[in-house]
C-alpha cells in the first residue's frame, strides 16, 4: 500500500542536490558489499529518519507527507467535499491515499466514496491511527524475501543509527541501543542471528575510522538464561542482571532475546499492565520493566509475521515503554507483507474497511525479482496421483541426474531435503525406503527431528545438522520433521521434496519450506534449484504465492536470471506533453449465487456418485516441467500404485476436516450405507490389509461428497457499462531498469530529448552553439574533442519528441516495436493528422487496462485483463483525447493462444461497440499487426487504418 508511495518519495529526496544522506549512500554503493535491495531499504530508512524526522507513520500521513498532490479542482466531487478537503489536511491525505492504484484498482474505493459523500462524518485522525495500529512511535516493516540478507540489514541499521548518534548525541531520531526479538518458533536461530550480526563488517556501510571505533563499542548479550526462582531479585535473575548492569546510560548495547518467552510470556491481559507500577508484579516481571529503562532503544523484530498472534501484547508493552520516552523505532523484518486475515477498520457505525496488507510496510521487494537477481532459479515439478514414496523416488532420481556430483565453489556439496509429516513416517517409511529401495548409503543420510518416546536420535545428529553448510559435511539427503522451515540458513540446499500434506496448522509453512533451497551459494553465480510437490501442496503453494507475492508457480518456472549491472534511469514526460487522461467505458459484471434446490438431496447425490465412480479413475502420472510452461513436458504413466493403508473412520474424519468443520462426523455417519459403498469402490483389499486405490481421484471424490451435503446453486450475472478514466503512465511505478537491447531510444538520444525539453533550440541555434564550442576547443588545443563535437547533430527523433515518449526511454519486448514506432513517426498520414503514439505495453505502468469477458450462453465470464501495446491518439481543441487507435503487435506464437484470442475478440467487438455507441461516434478502433520481418506491410496496414479512422470527412 504505502510502500510504493514512500519509495517514490525516497527517490525524489535522493535526487535533491542537498540530500543530507547522499555522501553516506554514495559510500555504500561504492563499497559494493550489499545487494541492491538492501541498499534500497537503507535509503528508505534514512528518508523516514531524516526527511520524515522519525515521526510515527500515522502523523506523517495526517500531515500530508505522503500525498501526491491531487488537484481537487479537476475532480468530479461536490463543492462541500471539495471545500472540506481543501481545509483539512488529514482528510485530504486519506482521500488522496484512497484513490491510489494497486494494479488497475483503487486501493480503498469504499473509503473514497465515504469521504466524497459525507466528509464531515468521519473521524480522520482515528481512522489514520487505526490504519497504522495506533502507535505513537515510528513503526516500520521491511519486507524482503528469504535469502535477501535481512539479518545483515539489521546489522547495517544498528551501525547506521550508532554512526548518526555518535555525530549528533542529542538527536533522538537515531538509537543508541538495540533489542533484537526472535520469535519463539525460531528459538534455534538466535545463535546464528547473533553470529551474523556480530561478524558484520561495519565498513560496508560507514567509513573508517568510525566503523572500527563503533565496532569496538558494540556489546552483545543474549537474554536466554532461565530464572533461578519465581520471585527472583536481580542477583538471582541473570537476564535482568545483564540489563541492570548496563544502565543508566549505555551506548552500543545489543540484546538478543526470544520474544514470546521473555517479553510476552507473563502478560495475559490489560490488567497486567499494572506491572509497570505495582511493586510486587515489578519483581516478577523485572526483566520487562528494566528493558523499558534502556534509553534511546530501537526494537528489531525478526520474522515479524510470527509475532502476529502476540501482536497486541507486544504493542501494549512497547506503548508502555514509549511512555518513558525511551523508544526510538520499532523495525520489523519479514518476507510476508500480508496479514493472515484481513483487519477490519471502522469508518462509521455502518461502514467498515477490510485490509489484508500490513499497512506499516515501508519497503517491499518481491520474491520474483529476487529470483531474477540473486536467488537460485527453481524448477517446480508437480506429481499427480502418486504416493509419497513414489514422489520421493522421482525427486531423488531427478536430483541425482541434475546435481548428484555438484560441488559448489566454497567446497559444499548439493543437498536435498525431504520434509516428512511426522516422525513415524520418517523413521518407519522414508528412511528404510531410501536405504533398501533406492540403495542410498546411511552415511549420506541425516535424520533430524525433535524425537519422541518411541524414537530418539544420536547426539551427533544435531552437530551434523549445524555443519551441513560446510565443506566437511558429506550428507546429501536430509530427512526432517517440523524443522528447517524458517531460520535455517543452508545455502548448499539445492532441492526440496514435499511428498504429502503437511500437518502444520499454518499453510504458510509450504511457501517457507519450498523457498529453503533458493539461497544463493556464491554471489554473482547463476544457480538453479529443484522442487518436487504433490498436487495438494502445489495448490497451497500457488494460493500463497498469489496472496503474498502476486505470482504463481508458472511465473516462477518461467523466470530467467538477469545479472546485468548497468542501470538505466527513466523519466516521465507526462507533464511536459500535458497528456490528458483517456476516457472510456468498461463492462462491469456482478455475480449472484442462486439456489436451485429446496433441500440437499444427499442420499440421491451419494448414490449417483457411487454409480459414476469410474469417471474419477485415472492412471498415475508425473509431469516434468521446464522453465516456460507447466503444461509442457514429458509424461510417464504408472500402473500399480496401491500401497497406502486405508481406514474408513480416518477417511470420514478427513472429509470433515477438509470441510472446515461445516460438516460433522455425526452427519456423515447418517449416510454410512452410501459412503461405505463409495469407500469400498476406491480401495483394494490385499492379504496385508485394506489399501487406497490411488488411481482414483480421491480429492475430487471427497469434494463431491461434501457437495452432496449442500444445496446446488448457480450463478446469476448482472452487467452494466460504467465510465472510467485512465492515466497512460502511473508515475509512482516508474523505476530504473537494467539495460537491455530493447531499450529505445539510446541513452544519448534520450538525453538530447530531455535537454531540448528544457532548452529548445532551432537547427540554426544548435549549429551556432556547436561552432562556438569548436572555436573554444581549438583555442584550448583539445583537437581530439573537436572531431567528436563536429559530428554532433540533432537526432531525427528529437524533431518528433512532442508526438511520443511519454516516458523515456521505452522498454520494448522486441526489436519490431522500436522499428514500428520509428516508421510510424515518419508516416505522412500520421503527421498530417497531428497524431501522437505512445507505447502502453509495459506491464503495470499504465492505468489503461481493459477488463475482458466472454459470453457463454446467457452469462459473461471474465477472461482476464488486456493492455494494448500502442495507442495512437488525436486530441481535440480543448486538449482532450478525441480518438484513440488501439494497436496490438504479437508474434506468430500467439496466433493460437486461446487466452489472448478471447481478449482480442472482446476488445475488437464488444469494447469497440459499447464505447462508440456511448460516445456517439467512432471514438476507438483496433488494429492487430503480426510481429514479422515485413515491417513495410504492417506500416501499410497502419497507413490505411489512419486514413479510414482519423481523416475527418
N, C-alpha and C positions, 0 to 999 in steps of 0.2 A: 504494500500500500504506500506508506510514506517514504520507503527507502528509495524509490525511483526519483521522487522529488528531491530528497536530500542529496542523492548522487549528482543530480543536475546542478543544484545549488553549490555543491562542493566544487565541481568543475569550474563554474563561474568564479568562485572565490579564488581558486588556484591560478586563474588566468589574470587576476589583478596584478599590476606591476609592483604593488606594495604589499603583496601577500606575506604576512609575518612568518609563515611556515615554509616559504619557498626554499630557503637555504638548506634547512634540515631535510626536506623531501628530495631535493636535488642530490644531497649527500647519500641518502638511502638508495636512490636509483643508481647512482654512480658505483656504489659498492656492489650492487647486483647480487646480493645474497638471498633476498626474499623473492617469492613469487609475486606476479602482478596482482593477484587477488589480495595478498597480504598487504601490499603497498596501498592498494585502493582502500582497504579497511582502515589503515593508518591515516590516510588523507581524510576520510570521513570522520574519524575520531578527532583529529586535530581541528577540523572545521567546526564541529559541535562544541569542542572545548574552548576554542579561541573566538571564532566569529559568533558562536551561539552562547558564549560566556558560561558554559556548563549549566545552563538553566534546565529545569525539568522540561521534558518534551511537551507536556500539555501547555506550559507557559509560553514556550516558543511558538507553538501552534496558535494559541489565542492572540498573541501579539502580531500575527500575520507574517512570521518569519519564513514560513513555507509557501506563502501564496504565490500564484503565477500571474497575478495582475489581470484577472478577468475584467473586461470592460463592461460595466453594468449598463451603460447607455445602449449597448448593442444587443442586450438580452431581451427575450420576449417574456418579461415579468411585469406584474402590476406596479404602479407607482409607489404604493405603500411599501412593498417589499424592496423596491429599488432604493427608496429613501432610508429605510431601516438598515439595509446592508451597508449603505454608504456611511452611516453614522456609527455603526457598531462593528468594531474591528474583529471581535471574536465570532460574531455571526457571519461576517463576510468570509473569514478564514474557513469556517466549517462549510459554508456554501460552496466556496471555491474548491475545496477538497472533495466534496461530494460529487462534483462534476468531472473530476479527473477520470481518465480512461484506464481500464485494465483490458487489454486486447481491444475489442470494439465496443465494450460495455462500460458504462459509467460505474465508478466504484460503489457509490451509495445513492442510487436513483430515488429510493424512497425518502431518504433524508433531504435530498434536493427539493422534492415535491413538497414536503412538510414545511420547509423554510420559505419557499415561494408562496405557498398558500396562506400560511399564518406565521410570519416571522416572530411576532411578539409572544407566541405561545410556548416557545422553547427556552429552557434554561441552558444557555450555551456553555457557560463555564462548567456546569455539572456534567454535560454530555462530553465535553472535551476531556475533562479529568477522567471520566469513566473510560473513554477510549484508551487512555494511557494509564489505566489501572490505579488512578487516584493517588499517585505518589508525589511527594514534594522534593524529590531529588532526581538527578539525571540517571535515567534507567534505560540502557541501550541493549539491543540484541544484535550480535554479529552472526549472520547465518552463512556458514561456509560448509561445503560437503566434506565428508570423511576423507582424510588423506591430504587436505589442503594446508595443514600446518597450523591448526587452531592453538595448540599449546605453545608453539613458538611465537604466535601472535600475542598470546597472553604475556609472555616474557617481554616482547617488544613494547607493549603498552606499559608494563611496570617500569622499564628503563626510561621510556619517554617521559612518563609522569615525574620520575625522580630527577631527570635532566632539567625539566622546566621548574620543578620545585627548588632545586639547588640554586638555579639562577634567580628565581623570584620566590624567596621563602614565605612571603606574606600573601602570595597568590593562592587562594584556597580552591581554585579550579582544578589544580593538579594534586594528586595524592602523595603522601609521604610513606604510607604503609598499606599493606595489602592482605586480604583474606581470600584464599582460593578454596571454593567449595566444590567437593567432588560428591556426586550423588551416591547413595548407599549401594545402588545396583552396580556401581563401578568401583567399589572399595578396593579391588585388587589393582586398580590403575593409579592409586595415589602415589605409590613409589615411582612408577615410570613418568608420571606427570611432573613430579618434583624433580627428578633427574633431568628431564628435558628442559625445565625452566633454569635449573642450576647450570647446565652446560651451555646455555645460550650465550653467544658472544655479543655483548652489547655494542661492540664497534660496528656491527652490521647496521645499527640504526642511529647511533650517536657518535660523534667524532672523538678522537683522543685529544687530550688526556682524560676527558670527562668519563669516557667509557670505563677505563681501568679503575679510576677513582670510585665510581659508583658501584662497580662490581665488588670492590673490597668492602664497601659499606653494607652490602646486602646480606641479610641474615635470614636463614630458613629454619622453620620449626614445624614439625608435623604434630598435630594435636590428636593423637590416636591412642593414647595410653588410657587404660581403664582406671576409674576412680577407686580409691582404696576403701571407701566407706560411703554409705548412703548420705550421711550428713557430714561431708568432709570439710576440712578447712583448707586453706591454700597450701599448707605444708604437706597435706595428705592427698591433695588433688593435683597430680603432676601437670595436667593440661592447664589448669588455672594458674599454677605456679609459673609456667612458661610465659603466660600473658602478663601476669603481675610483675614479673622481673623486668619487663621491657618498658613499663610505664614510669613516669607520666609522659615523656616526650621522645618516643622512638623515631628513628628515621631509617627507612630501608628495611623494615621488618616485614617478612612474608610468612604468614601462617597458612598451612595447607591442612584442611580438615574435612572429614566426612559430613556432608550437610545434614542429613536427617538424624544421624546417630548423635552428633554432638550439639547441633544447633536446635533441632526441632523435636527431639525425642520426648521432651517433657512438656512441651507447650501444646495443650489439648484444646483450649477454648479461650475466648477473650478474657474470661475471669482470671486466667493465669497470667495475664499481662501484669498483674499486681506484683509479679516477681521483681519488677524494677523498683518497687517502693517497699514491699514487705520484707523485713529483715530476715525472717525465718526462711521464706522462699528464696531470698537472695543467696543464702548459704547453699541451698540445694541447687541453685542454678547459677552459681558464681561465674562459671566459665562464660555463659551468655552475657552476664552483666559486665564482666571485665572486658570482653571484646568490644562492648559498646563504649568503653572508656578510651579505646585506642584513637588518637587524633588523626585527622586527615586520612581516613580509611577508604580505600576502594575495595569493593567486593567483586570478585571474578567467579562466575558460576560456569563450570564445565558441563556440557550436555544439558543445557537449561531445560529441555523438554522433560527430563526425568524429574525435575523439581515441581512439575505442574500439579501433581496431586497434593503437594505440601505448599503450593504457591501462596495461599492465603496466610498460612502460618509464617512463612518466610517473610512476606511483606509486612506482617504485623511486627515481627522482630526488628526488621530494618527500619520501619517507621519509628519505633521507639528509640532505636539508636540515633536516628536522624534528629529527634527532638533535642539531643545533646549537641547537635551541630557538628558531629564528627564524620558523617558520611559524605564522601566526595562524589563517588559514582558507583552504580551497580552495573556491571557489564556481563552480559550473558553470551554464551557461545553454543551454537547448535547447527546441525546440518538440516534442521527441520523448522522452517519459519511459519508453521501452521499449528493451530490448536487441534487436539484430538476430537473436540466437538465445538461447534460454533458457540460463541459467547453472546448472550443477549444484553442489549443496552436499551434502557427505557428512554423513549423520546417524550411521549406524553402518556396519559393514563391508558390510552387505547392503542398506542403505536410503539413498536419495538424494532430494533435493528438486530440482525444476527451476523456476526463477523467471525470468520474462520481463521483469519490470519493473526499472528502475534503482532499487534499494532506498534510495538516499540522496536520492531526490526528496522535498524537504520542502515544496514548493509546486507545485501543478499547476492551470493554467487552461485549460479545454478550448477547442478551435477553434470549436465550435458556439456557445459562449457569447460568444466574441469577435466572431463574425459578427453575433449578435443585438445586441451592444453597440456595436461601433465599426468593424469591418472592412466592406469592401464586401460586399453581399449578392449572391452569384453565381447565375447560371443556368447549369447544365451541360447541354450538348447532345451526344448520342452518335450517331455516324454508323455505320451498318452497311453492309457490302458496297460501300463506296466507295473509290476510290483516294485516295492522299494529296493529289493535286492537286484532286480534286473536294471533298475535305473542306476544303481551304484556300479554295476558291472559295465554298463555303457559309458558312464562318466569316467571311470578309471581307464578303460580301453582308449577312450579319446584323449585323456590326459597323457598316457604313456606315448601315444602317437605324436602328440604335439610338443610335450615338454619333458618327456621321460629322461632325457640326458642333459637338460638345460642347467647350466651353472652360470649365475649372474656374475657381473664384473667384480662384485665385492666378495665373491667366494661362496655365497649361499646358493643352495640348490632349490629348484622349483618344488613347491609343496601343494598338496591337495587336502582340503578339509571336508569331512563328511559329518554333517550335523544330524545326530540321532534324536528321536523324540523322547527317549528315556534310557536309563542305564541298562535295564534288562535287554532292550533292543540292541544296544551297543555290544554288551558282553555275550549274549546268547546267540545273536544272529549275525551282526555285521562283522565283528572281529573274527569269529570262526570262518565266515564266508570268505573274507579276504585271504586267510591262510590256506584253507582247504580248496575252495573253488578257483580262486584266482592265483594261487601259488605265490603270494607275496610274503617275503620273509618278515618275521616278527621284529627283526632289527630295523626295518623300515617303517614300522607302525608305532604310533604313540596314542595310547588311550588316556584321555584326561576328562575327569568329571569329579563331582563332589563326593561320590561314594554313598553307600547306604549300609543297612545291616547285612545285606547279602553280599555286596561287592565292595572291596577296598582296593586301592591302588598302591603300588610300591612308592616309597617316598621320593625316589629318584625321578618319577614321572613329572613331578612339579618342577624340578630343576631342568628336565628335558624340555618342558613347555616354555620356560623362560629363556632357554637357549636356542629356540627354533630359528631365530633370525640371525644366527651367527654361522660362520664357515665350519664350526665344529660339529654342527648338527647334521646327522645323516638320515633324519626322519623325513619320509616323503608323504606318508598318509596319516593324517591327524584325525582321530575319532573323538568327537566332542558331544557333550550333553550340557545344555544351559550355560555354556562358557564360550567366550570368543565372539560374542555378538557385538559388543561395544567395549572400548577401552583396550582392545587387543591390537597392538601395532606390530604386525608381522609382514614386512614388505615383500618377502620372498614367497608369501602365499599367492599362488597363481591360479588356483582353481577351487571351486566350491560346489558341493553336491547337497541339495535339499531334497531327499527322496520321498518324504511323506509329510503330511500335515503336522505343523508344529503344535506342541501342547502349550506354548506360551500364550498367556492371556492377551498379550499385545501383538496384533498383526504387524505392527511397525517393526517387529524383530525380523521379518522376512527381508525388508529392504536393507536393514542394518547388516544382516548376515550375508546377503548377496554381495554387498559392497566391500566385504572384508578383503577380497582378493584384488582390489583395484589400486592399492597404494603403489606408488612409483618406487622402484628399487634404486635406479641410477638417474639423477637429474639429466634431462635432455634426451634420454633414450626413448625410442618408440616401442613400448612394451604392450603385450596383449594378455588377456585373461580368458578363462573358460568357466561358464556356469551351467550346471545341469539342474533342472527343476521338474517336479511332477506338475501336471496341469493345474492342480488346485493352488499350489504355491505360486505358479506363474500368474494365475488370475489375481491373487492377492497382491503380488508384486506390481502388476500393471496398475491396479487401483491405487496403490500407494505412490507409485511414480507419477501418475496423473494428478493426484491430490497434492503431493508435497513438492514435486519438481516440474509439473506441467510437461511431462514427457511420457514415453512408453518404452516397452521392450523393443518394439520395432524401430523406434528412433535411435535407441542406444545401439542396436545392432548395425545401424546404417552410419553411425558416426565415424569420421576419419580423423586421424591426428593432424593437427595444424601447428607446426613448430616454427613457423616464420616469426621472426622477431621484429621486423620492420612495421611500425605502426603508422597508419595514415589517419590524420585528424580530418574531420568533416565539418562543414559549416552550413547552417541553414541560410537560404536566401529568400525565405518566405516574406520577410518584412520588406526587403528591397523590392521584390517583384510585386508586393501587395496582392498576393493571390487570395481571392475570396474563398469562403467555404463553398462546397458543392452541395446544392440542394437535390434531394431525390426522394422517392417513395419506396418504402420497404414493406414486403409482405410479412405480416406477423400472424403466427398460428398459435392458438391456445388449445391445450389438450384437456379433456374432461373424461373421468372414468365413469362408465355407466354399467350398472349391474344387469345381467341377463337372466339370472335365476332367482327364484324366491327362496330356495334352500340350497344346501351344499351338494346334495345327492351323492354323498360319499361312497355308499355301497356300490352304486352303479358305476362310478368312476374307477373304483379299485378293480371291479370285475373286468371292465373294459381294458384297464392297464394290463391285467394278467393275460387276457386274450391276445393282446398285441405285443407281448413281451419280447418276441423275437425281433421286433423293429429296433430294439435297443441293443442288439448284439452286433459286435464288430470285431475285426481282427486287431490284435495289438500292433501298434506301430510306433516307431521312433523317427522323428523328422529332424534331420541335421540342417540347420540354417546357416546361411552365410552372413555377410555384413550388410546386405542390402534389404532383403525382404524375408519375413518369417515364412511366407507360404512357399518359397522356393526351397529345393534341397533334395537329398536322397532319402527314399522311404524304404524301410525294412519291415517285413511282416513276421510276427512271431505267433506260433500256434498254441502251445501248451503253456498257460500262464496261471494255472490254478494251484498256488501254494501258500495262500493266505487264509488262516483259520477264520471260520465264520461262526457267529453266535447270534441267535435270534434276538435275545434281550438286549445285547450290546447294540445290535442294528437298530432296534426300536429307540434306544436312548440317543444314538447318533442322529436319527431323524428329528427327534425332539430338540436336541441341542442346536442343530443347524437351522431350526425354525425360529431361533432366538426366543425359545420358550412360548411362542404363540400357540403351540400345540402341546398338550401334556401327554405323558405316557398313559394315563388313565383313558384319555380319549382314543389313543391308538389301539389299546388293548380291547376296546369295544368292537374292533374290526379284526380280531385275531384270525378269523377264518379266512378272510380275503388276503390279509397281509402274509399269513403263513404260506398260502399258495404262491404268492409272488416270491417270497423268500426261498421256497423250495425250487422254484424255476431258475433262480440265478445263483444257486450253489451246487456244488458237486460233492457227492458222498464217496469217500475213499476208505480204505481199511484203517488209515491213521485218524480219521475223523471227518468233519464237515469243512469244506473249503469254498471260498468265493470263486466263482467262475468269472475271471476278470475280463473275459471277452464281452461281458455285459457292461453297459454304461450305467453303473450304479448311481453315479452322481445325478444323472437326469431322471433315473427311475425314482430315486428318493425325492427329487424335486416334484415329480408328478404326483407322488403320494401326498406331499404337503399341499399341493394344489387341490387335491381331492377333498380337503377339509375347508375349502374356501369357495365362495360364490364366484362363478365365472363372470368376468367383466369385459367390456370392450371400450375402446377409446372413441370419444367424440371430439371432433376438431372444429373450432370456430376461427374464422380468418378475418383479418382487416388489413387495410393498407394505410400505413402511418407515414407521416412526413419525417424526414431526417436531414441532418446537415453534417458535413464531414470536412475536416482539415486534410489536405493532401500530405501533410507531414506532422507527426507528433514530435515536436521539438524535444520534449523531455526524454524521448527514447533514442535520440541521435547519439551514437557512440563512435569513438575512434575504432578503426578496424585494421586487421592485418593486411599488409599489401598482397595483392594477387594480380594475375594477368588480366582480369576482367574489370579492374577499376578504371573509370573513364570520367573526365579526361585525365591526362597525365598531371603530375604534381606541378610541372612548370605552367601548363595551360590553366590549371585551377588557380594558381597564384596570380596569374595575369588577369583572369576574370575578376577575382576579388579585388585586385588593385584598381581595375577600371571601374568597379562598383564605387569605390571610394573617390577616385580621381579620374573621371572620364577624359579621354584625350582623342582628338581627331588624328587621322593618319599624319597630317602635316605637323601637328604639335608633337606627336610621338617621334617623328623623324628629326625634328628640330632638337628635341632633348637628346636623342642619340648622337647627333653631330656634336653637341656641346660636350658630351661625355668623352667622345673620341678625342676632341681637342685637349680636354683636361688630361686624359691618359697619355697623350702624345707629349705634353709638356712635362709629365712626370716620368717619361721614359718607360712606361708599362706597355710595351709593344705586344706582349703575348695576350693581354686582355683586350687590346683593340680589335683583334680578329673576332673574338667572341662577341663583343658589343656590336660590331658591324653586321654580324649575322642575325641579330635580334630583329624580330618583326612582329606585327600584330597577328596572332593566330586567327584563322577564319572563324573559329568557334566564338571568339570574343565579339565579333560583329553580330552573332546570333544569341548572345548571352541573355538577352531580355525575353527570349522565347522558350527557354528551357532551363534546366539545372536549378530546380527549387531547393535542392541540397547539392553540395559539391564536395567531392566527386561522387558519381553514382557507383554502386557496387553491383554490376550486372552478373547474370548467371552464365552468359555465353558471349562469344565474340559477335554473334549475329545481332544481339541487341544494340551494341555500340555502333555497328555498321548501319543498322536500320535507323537509329537516331540521326546519325550523320547525314544519310541520304535524304531523310525526311526534311531536315533543315534546309536542304538545297532545292527542294521541290518548288517550282514556280507557283503551283496552286496553293501550297502551304503559305508562301509569302504573300500572295495576292489577297488571301482571306484573313490576313493578320492573325494567324493561328499560333497556338503555343502547344508544346508537347512536353509531358512530364512522365518520368519513369515512376510507376506506382507498385512495382512488383517485388519490392524488398519487404520481406515478412516482418510484420509488427510495427512498421514505421508510418503507415497510413491509416486514417480513420475510414477511408472509402472502401469498405468491405461489404459485400452483398451476401445476406443470408439466403441460401438456395433451398428450394423444395422441389419434390417430385410428387405428382399426383398419382396415387394408386387407388383406383376405384373412386370412392367419394372423398377420400382423405388425403391430406397433404402430409408428406413425410420429409423431415429435414435431411438434406443430403450434404450439408457442410457449408463452409464459407468460401466465397470466391473473391480473390483480389486480382484485379486486372494488371497486366504488365505495363501498358502505356495508356495515357489518357491525353487525347488532343482536344483542346478547349477553344471556344470562341467567346470572348467577353461582349457584354452589352455596353451601351454608352454610359450606364451608371456603375460600371465595373463589377457587374455580377456575371456569373457563368451563364451564357445564353444557350450554348450547345456543347455537348461532350461526346466524343467518339471513343468508345471502349475498344482497345486493341489487345488481342491475345496472341502471343507468339509461343508456339510449342513445337517441340521436336517430333519426329516420326514415332518415337516410343510412346507418345501419348495418344496416338490415333485410336488405340483400342482400350485406353484407360477408362473403365466404366464410371469411376468416381468423377473424373474430370468431365467426361461427356455429359453426365447428368447435370453438373453445374453449368456447363456451357449451354446446354439446351434450355435451362431455366432462364439464364441471362438474355439469350438472343430471342426468346419468345415472351415468357411471362413478364420478366422485368421490363423489357422494352415496351410491351403493350400497356402495362399498368402505368408506367411513368409518362409515356407520350399521351395517353388518354388524360391523365391528371393535369398535365401542363397545358394541354390543348394544342400542342404542336409537336413536331418531331424533336424532342429535347435530347434523346440519346439514340445512338446507333452502335452497332457492334461489327467488328471486323476480325476474322480469325486468319492468321498467317502461319504457315508452316515454316519452322526454323530449318532453312535449307541453304545450300550454296548459291541458289539462284536468287540473289537479292534484287535483281532487276525486275523479275516477275512480281515479287512482293511489293516493290515500290510502285509498280504499275497498278496493282490492285488498290493500293492506298490512294494513288492519284485519282482513280475512278471514283472511289468512295468519297473523297473530299469534294469532287465535282458534284456528286449526287446528293451529299448530305449538307455541305456548308454553303454552297452557292445559293444566294437568295434569288428567288425567281419572282 
